[in-house]
């Protein structure tokens, strides 16, 4: 699979069914030696509180990716990302 094949796919968390973003809105950390994807970085969600908080990114480890479908990428993130979800 090419990275370009991932563009436009929505990222859904299987833990709570929340839509986290799309690959088109995000960056990836790639190991320059092996070319393997290490993680996906999603930008903060805009909102009223984001005016006062530093811009933060949510880092999704590639190991959390459970399934890549034709339109979505399913990840399994537990409550450890709830701070991100709470403020963004």
mmCIF file of the C-alpha atoms, coordinates in Angstrom:
data_MODEL
# 
_entry.id   MODEL 
# 
loop_
_atom_site.group_PDB 
_atom_site.id 
_atom_site.type_symbol 
_atom_site.label_atom_id 
_atom_site.label_alt_id 
_atom_site.label_comp_id 
_atom_site.label_asym_id 
_atom_site.label_entity_id 
_atom_site.label_seq_id 
_atom_site.pdbx_PDB_ins_code 
_atom_site.Cartn_x 
_atom_site.Cartn_y 
_atom_site.Cartn_z 
_atom_site.occupancy 
_atom_site.B_iso_or_equiv 
_atom_site.pdbx_formal_charge 
_atom_site.auth_seq_id 
_atom_site.auth_comp_id 
_atom_site.auth_asym_id 
_atom_site.auth_atom_id 
_atom_site.pdbx_PDB_model_num 
ATOM 1  C CA . UNK A 1 1  ? 0.000   0.000  0.000  1.00 0.00 ? 1  UNK A CA 1 
ATOM 2  C CA . UNK A 1 2  ? 1.225   3.483  -0.823 1.00 0.00 ? 2  UNK A CA 1 
ATOM 3  C CA . UNK A 1 3  ? 0.864   6.493  1.428  1.00 0.00 ? 3  UNK A CA 1 
ATOM 4  C CA . UNK A 1 4  ? -1.179  8.153  -1.299 1.00 0.00 ? 4  UNK A CA 1 
ATOM 5  C CA . UNK A 1 5  ? -3.710  5.298  -0.924 1.00 0.00 ? 5  UNK A CA 1 
ATOM 6  C CA . UNK A 1 6  ? -4.355  6.484  2.646  1.00 0.00 ? 6  UNK A CA 1 
ATOM 7  C CA . UNK A 1 7  ? -5.205  10.069 1.636  1.00 0.00 ? 7  UNK A CA 1 
ATOM 8  C CA . UNK A 1 8  ? -8.789  11.070 2.351  1.00 0.00 ? 8  UNK A CA 1 
ATOM 9  C CA . UNK A 1 9  ? -9.588  8.153  4.638  1.00 0.00 ? 9  UNK A CA 1 
ATOM 10 C CA . UNK A 1 10 ? -11.340 8.994  7.903  1.00 0.00 ? 10 UNK A CA 1 
ATOM 11 C CA . UNK A 1 11 ? -9.792  7.805  11.159 1.00 0.00 ? 11 UNK A CA 1 
ATOM 12 C CA . UNK A 1 12 ? -12.327 6.222  13.532 1.00 0.00 ? 12 UNK A CA 1 
ATOM 13 C CA . UNK A 1 13 ? -11.590 5.094  17.083 1.00 0.00 ? 13 UNK A CA 1 
ATOM 14 C CA . UNK A 1 14 ? -13.118 1.679  17.748 1.00 0.00 ? 14 UNK A CA 1 
ATOM 15 C CA . UNK A 1 15 ? -12.977 2.322  21.523 1.00 0.00 ? 15 UNK A CA 1 
ATOM 16 C CA . UNK A 1 16 ? -15.718 4.971  21.459 1.00 0.00 ? 16 UNK A CA 1 
ATOM 17 C CA . UNK A 1 17 ? -16.691 5.380  17.800 1.00 0.00 ? 17 UNK A CA 1 
ATOM 18 C CA . UNK A 1 18 ? -15.360 8.947  17.575 1.00 0.00 ? 18 UNK A CA 1 
ATOM 19 C CA . UNK A 1 19 ? -14.216 10.354 14.247 1.00 0.00 ? 19 UNK A CA 1 
ATOM 20 C CA . UNK A 1 20 ? -10.706 11.676 14.870 1.00 0.00 ? 20 UNK A CA 1 
ATOM 21 C CA . UNK A 1 21 ? -9.958  13.257 11.497 1.00 0.00 ? 21 UNK A CA 1 
ATOM 22 C CA . UNK A 1 22 ? -8.801  12.382 8.020  1.00 0.00 ? 22 UNK A CA 1 
ATOM 23 C CA . UNK A 1 23 ? -5.427  11.450 6.665  1.00 0.00 ? 23 UNK A CA 1 
ATOM 24 C CA . UNK A 1 24 ? -5.561  14.464 4.354  1.00 0.00 ? 24 UNK A CA 1 
ATOM 25 C CA . UNK A 1 25 ? -5.616  16.729 7.424  1.00 0.00 ? 25 UNK A CA 1 
ATOM 26 C CA . UNK A 1 26 ? -2.721  15.000 9.118  1.00 0.00 ? 26 UNK A CA 1 
ATOM 27 C CA . UNK A 1 27 ? 0.970   14.231 8.897  1.00 0.00 ? 27 UNK A CA 1 
ATOM 28 C CA . UNK A 1 28 ? 2.815   10.969 9.351  1.00 0.00 ? 28 UNK A CA 1 
ATOM 29 C CA . UNK A 1 29 ? 6.076   10.188 11.055 1.00 0.00 ? 29 UNK A CA 1 
ATOM 30 C CA . UNK A 1 30 ? 8.029   7.820  8.837  1.00 0.00 ? 30 UNK A CA 1 
ATOM 31 C CA . UNK A 1 31 ? 11.254  6.006  9.703  1.00 0.00 ? 31 UNK A CA 1 
ATOM 32 C CA . UNK A 1 32 ? 13.770  7.299  7.142  1.00 0.00 ? 32 UNK A CA 1 
ATOM 33 C CA . UNK A 1 33 ? 15.823  4.104  7.331  1.00 0.00 ? 33 UNK A CA 1 
ATOM 34 C CA . UNK A 1 34 ? 13.041  1.593  6.692  1.00 0.00 ? 34 UNK A CA 1 
ATOM 35 C CA . UNK A 1 35 ? 10.261  3.716  5.202  1.00 0.00 ? 35 UNK A CA 1 
ATOM 36 C CA . UNK A 1 36 ? 7.799   2.317  7.773  1.00 0.00 ? 36 UNK A CA 1 
ATOM 37 C CA . UNK A 1 37 ? 5.089   4.515  9.256  1.00 0.00 ? 37 UNK A CA 1 
ATOM 38 C CA . UNK A 1 38 ? 5.711   5.107  12.959 1.00 0.00 ? 38 UNK A CA 1 
ATOM 39 C CA . UNK A 1 39 ? 2.670   7.243  13.786 1.00 0.00 ? 39 UNK A CA 1 
ATOM 40 C CA . UNK A 1 40 ? -0.037  9.539  12.461 1.00 0.00 ? 40 UNK A CA 1 
ATOM 41 C CA . UNK A 1 41 ? -0.190  13.124 13.739 1.00 0.00 ? 41 UNK A CA 1 
ATOM 42 C CA . UNK A 1 42 ? -3.608  14.740 13.787 1.00 0.00 ? 42 UNK A CA 1 
ATOM 43 C CA . UNK A 1 43 ? -3.817  18.513 14.215 1.00 0.00 ? 43 UNK A CA 1 
ATOM 44 C CA . UNK A 1 44 ? -5.836  19.998 17.076 1.00 0.00 ? 44 UNK A CA 1 
ATOM 45 C CA . UNK A 1 45 ? -9.517  20.527 16.487 1.00 0.00 ? 45 UNK A CA 1 
ATOM 46 C CA . UNK A 1 46 ? -10.500 24.183 16.233 1.00 0.00 ? 46 UNK A CA 1 
ATOM 47 C CA . UNK A 1 47 ? -12.737 25.511 18.952 1.00 0.00 ? 47 UNK A CA 1 
ATOM 48 C CA . UNK A 1 48 ? -13.215 28.234 21.490 1.00 0.00 ? 48 UNK A CA 1 
ATOM 49 C CA . UNK A 1 49 ? -10.763 26.789 24.002 1.00 0.00 ? 49 UNK A CA 1 
ATOM 50 C CA . UNK A 1 50 ? -8.069  26.373 21.361 1.00 0.00 ? 50 UNK A CA 1 
ATOM 51 C CA . UNK A 1 51 ? -7.554  30.144 21.429 1.00 0.00 ? 51 UNK A CA 1 
ATOM 52 C CA . UNK A 1 52 ? -6.030  29.847 24.895 1.00 0.00 ? 52 UNK A CA 1 
ATOM 53 C CA . UNK A 1 53 ? -4.349  26.471 24.655 1.00 0.00 ? 53 UNK A CA 1 
ATOM 54 C CA . UNK A 1 54 ? -1.155  25.718 22.808 1.00 0.00 ? 54 UNK A CA 1 
ATOM 55 C CA . UNK A 1 55 ? -1.588  23.985 19.487 1.00 0.00 ? 55 UNK A CA 1 
ATOM 56 C CA . UNK A 1 56 ? -1.294  20.315 20.236 1.00 0.00 ? 56 UNK A CA 1 
ATOM 57 C CA . UNK A 1 57 ? -1.257  17.320 18.002 1.00 0.00 ? 57 UNK A CA 1 
ATOM 58 C CA . UNK A 1 58 ? -2.623  13.904 18.717 1.00 0.00 ? 58 UNK A CA 1 
ATOM 59 C CA . UNK A 1 59 ? -0.108  11.181 17.999 1.00 0.00 ? 59 UNK A CA 1 
ATOM 60 C CA . UNK A 1 60 ? -1.630  7.863  16.942 1.00 0.00 ? 60 UNK A CA 1 
ATOM 61 C CA . UNK A 1 61 ? 0.919   5.041  17.042 1.00 0.00 ? 61 UNK A CA 1 
ATOM 62 C CA . UNK A 1 62 ? 0.854   2.907  13.900 1.00 0.00 ? 62 UNK A CA 1 
ATOM 63 C CA . UNK A 1 63 ? 0.517   -0.118 16.197 1.00 0.00 ? 63 UNK A CA 1 
ATOM 64 C CA . UNK A 1 64 ? -2.957  1.208  17.150 1.00 0.00 ? 64 UNK A CA 1 
ATOM 65 C CA . UNK A 1 65 ? -4.178  0.898  13.558 1.00 0.00 ? 65 UNK A CA 1 
ATOM 66 C CA . UNK A 1 66 ? -6.404  -2.187 13.481 1.00 0.00 ? 66 UNK A CA 1 
ATOM 67 C CA . UNK A 1 67 ? -7.959  -2.109 10.006 1.00 0.00 ? 67 UNK A CA 1 
ATOM 68 C CA . UNK A 1 68 ? -7.651  -0.089 6.816  1.00 0.00 ? 68 UNK A CA 1 
ATOM 69 C CA . UNK A 1 69 ? -10.803 -0.147 4.732  1.00 0.00 ? 69 UNK A CA 1 
ATOM 70 C CA . UNK A 1 70 ? -11.758 1.497  1.470  1.00 0.00 ? 70 UNK A CA 1 
ATOM 71 C CA . UNK A 1 71 ? -13.028 4.642  3.234  1.00 0.00 ? 71 UNK A CA 1 
ATOM 72 C CA . UNK A 1 72 ? -11.915 4.478  6.882  1.00 0.00 ? 72 UNK A CA 1 
ATOM 73 C CA . UNK A 1 73 ? -8.993  3.563  9.079  1.00 0.00 ? 73 UNK A CA 1 
ATOM 74 C CA . UNK A 1 74 ? -10.008 1.944  12.362 1.00 0.00 ? 74 UNK A CA 1 
ATOM 75 C CA . UNK A 1 75 ? -7.740  2.577  15.340 1.00 0.00 ? 75 UNK A CA 1 
ATOM 76 C CA . UNK A 1 76 ? -7.967  1.383  18.927 1.00 0.00 ? 76 UNK A CA 1 
ATOM 77 C CA . UNK A 1 77 ? -7.182  4.175  21.387 1.00 0.00 ? 77 UNK A CA 1 
ATOM 78 C CA . UNK A 1 78 ? -8.384  3.929  24.957 1.00 0.00 ? 78 UNK A CA 1 
ATOM 79 C CA . UNK A 1 79 ? -9.182  6.735  27.373 1.00 0.00 ? 79 UNK A CA 1 
ATOM 80 C CA . UNK A 1 80 ? -5.576  7.957  27.273 1.00 0.00 ? 80 UNK A CA 1 
ATOM 81 C CA . UNK A 1 81 ? -6.537  10.300 24.444 1.00 0.00 ? 81 UNK A CA 1 
ATOM 82 C CA . UNK A 1 82 ? -9.541  11.678 26.370 1.00 0.00 ? 82 UNK A CA 1 
ATOM 83 C CA . UNK A 1 83 ? -7.685  14.875 27.337 1.00 0.00 ? 83 UNK A CA 1 
ATOM 84 C CA . UNK A 1 84 ? -7.263  15.636 23.653 1.00 0.00 ? 84 UNK A CA 1 
ATOM 85 C CA . UNK A 1 85 ? -10.918 14.881 22.978 1.00 0.00 ? 85 UNK A CA 1 
ATOM 86 C CA . UNK A 1 86 ? -12.064 16.922 25.993 1.00 0.00 ? 86 UNK A CA 1 
ATOM 87 C CA . UNK A 1 87 ? -10.414 20.154 24.888 1.00 0.00 ? 87 UNK A CA 1 
ATOM 88 C CA . UNK A 1 88 ? -10.447 19.791 21.127 1.00 0.00 ? 88 UNK A CA 1 
# 
